[in-house]
Amino acid sequence: MSDPMAEIRASFFIECEELLESLQDGLQMMDDGSTDSETINIVFRAVHSIKGGAGAFGLDDLVQFAHRFETAMDEVRSGNFHPDSEAIRLFFTCADILGDLVRAARDDTPPPNDQIAPVLEKLDLLVGVEEEEDEDLDFTPMTLSLDLGDTPPLGLDDAGALADLPPLTFDTPVGKGFIISFKPENALYSSGNEPLYLFRALRDLGDLSVRCDISGLPALASIDPNCGYLSWALTLVTEEPEQAVREVFEFVDGLCALSISPLTDDNSALPAPEPEVTYPEPDVIPEIETKAAEAPVTQPEPAQTAPAQSAKSTGAPTQPRATVRVDLERIDRLVNLVGELVINQAMLSQSVVETGLPPNSPVSTGLEEFLQLTRDIQESVMMIRAQPIKSLFQRMGRIVREASASVNKEVKFHTDGETTEVDKTVIERLADPLTHMIRNAVDHGFETTEDRIASGKPSAGIVTLSAQHRSGRIVIEISDDGAGIDRERVKAKALEKGLIPEDAQLSDGDIDNLLFLPGFSTASEISNLSGRGVGMDVVKSAIQALGGRISISSQQGKGTTFSISLPLTLAVLDGMVVQVAGETLVVPLNAILETLTLTDQDLRQLGPETHVVQIRGGFVPLLDLGAELGYREPETSYVGATVLLIGQEDGNRAALAVDAIEDQRQVVIKGLEGSYGRVPGIAAATILGDGQIALILDPTDLVTQASGRTRVRAFPKALAG
Amino acid sequence: MALRDQLRVMVVDDMSTSRGLITNALDSFGIRNVASAADGPSALQKMATSPVHLVISDYNMPGMDGLQLLHSLRSNGATRGVGFLLITGRADREIIDMGKRLGMNNFLKKPFEPAGLRGAIEAIVGKL
């Protein structure tokens, strides 16, 4: 077994990431105007916990910074300081630095000291310098006499040995008892308090009689389980002072209607029941008490009994569910095994078919169930790998803040769909391309503040990052409300760089796609932000490496949207198995809109090599898959041919002619790029049930390449969107 | 049989790192009967079925803080005599005074060394 401390240390850094996340959440809520104490507490507690853990590992840089940050948040918490938006921005910066320090400590890299000093200076200006008061707290430990001997540990009814704590003493005058009326509010229950404990504490003070008023109880059908309806009248005969009784209710102060009046001769009889309540059973209380005594600690569960109130009203994250941390490698092994299981199951299905067993034979039906189970297992395994894209979005929030500060533009950051679950690997590999695109958006997408005001826009630009599931894929959009793409300038730049011919006829979409050409940069002066080196071409190939596609749409004066479409998983896909020129190929099912057999009326020929298919009044280019992939020469006629209608993200369509459609099935993706590099038009390969290897098509890549070639042969790359 | 073999401890902290650190330290003292919980309510629930002698709790926790937990423990006949060691990141006078009034047995300021934890425990229950 490895060193336990090293393990705890490793888990500390993981926990820090979670805390940093709730820190960002809390700050975001504050930024959105929440002044709720629980929100501020979330922020404070995150910083506090990071500091606490860091102290245990002697991470001094981290502790010192966290301490200053914590002190500032403590000022906010105690109401001494009311942060404005500038202060909250500073807190965001503090949170970023805190994250940097955590990672520096984790990776043993130098801390960002040059950033820390100015931030601390600002923090001091804002909330004042804290005087380090290490006050000497006098506290004498209270010894517990544990007579353990060989007796087993105490049971619930056997607390005697532990019950000899020194009694609490008070010096207020002594009366002979009190009448207490107590009506809990809902918040009392939702904050985990239990009236029973209060009554027990009172009982410990003297002779207690309890009467429960259930007149407020509605009919069963209209009971709201999150509401309390009971109130109590209690008589306590005691020598203790009123102070002692108030102590009992100290923690529910403000959470109940409470009145405590001294017991006099006039009222020393049991408190009269409320006039309108007439319940024949006099002895409700003891019964309740015995029941509760059997299961003493079932009530205080604030997380479950009242999430609606605390969580919803403050927008605070709900209590985390129980989780287990698992090494990613183990999950990947499982994913791989399930992949093999899918292949194996396909092979088995195939052999059953080949033996000629009837479809209703027990083997066939059993296999059917097996298929369903395999799919369920596969989905569950994929869900293990999936995680909300939120962490990635939060990192982008920082990029926006830093980028806008360095180019002196006011930019707001909005996110949408951050709970969308995405494969962990995809999330990790999206970080770089997204970072670059966000920087680009801030740097190039927005006009200067003056220009924005001049054109009637709000001075602060908005970058929106959104994620959603759309027809079996994940679509991530980065949009800005900036100036839109200046197409004249883009075209001029491309001409100047010799990327397009002088006489090129380009549609708006074609021009926009020029941005993805290697080495393209429109910023007339290279800013210190987007910099040189990495261009949108790198972004595009990173997205493509994930099996994704990127498209762009822009409106002059309104803004630009980049749309990234990604597969849900990198491991399997639903595919249609087709035959082309004697080869077996798999076409991803989600790319296929429909399949049809062509008739004479459907076909039009536009040139010697160019055919189009007429579908419901529109024309769609026809591509001969066999010819496109170089398996054979194009056919002379496509009458009677089977075609797959392919839809693309940009709304364009194409018809792929194939020889035959075989089957529709789930296939395991086996990457090719490691061995062959990127092959145009081919996404990956797979092993079919009969052991045969088949290529998986990338239809969109294929179509865009083909259309580029037929339309503007001079620069196919420019249009490979 | 030494005290450390008998002693049953409940560690309450919302941070798994802290629970790990405390449990690890207790283990190094030879205290093996250690349960842990991430919040006060679940600690109370666990203690209802398997009682302990000593609760070591963090102060700053969401929902129910360490002193509220102490209050709950002291309000319940079955747990009112349990030993209570509060661990705090900020040893404010206010917290300590309140702890005193509620019958806190001892407190320990973060960060602590295992030796400090041992001392704080021994001040409550005697030599381990």
Interface residues (C-beta under 8 A of the other chain):
Chain A: P4 M5 E7 I8 S11 F12 E15 N41 I42 R45 H48 S49 K51 G52 G53 G55 A56 G58 V63 D74 E135 L137 F139 P141 M142 T143 L144 L146 L148 D150 P153 L154 G155 L156 D157 A159 A161 L162 A163 D164 L165 P166 L168 S191 G192 E194 Y197 L198 R200 A201 D204 E247 V248 E250 F251 A295 P296 V297 T298 P300 E301 P302 A303 Q319
Chain B: M1 L3 Q6 L7 R8 D14 M15 S16 T17 S18 G20 L21 N24 D27 N33 D39 G40 P41 S42 L44 Q45 M47 A48 P51 V52 H53 L54 N60 P62 G63 M64 Q68 H71 S72 R74 S75 N76 G77 A78 T79 R80 G81 V82 G83 G89 R90 A91 R93 I96 K100 R101 G103 M104 N105 N106 F107 K110 P111 F112 A120 A123 I124 V125 G126
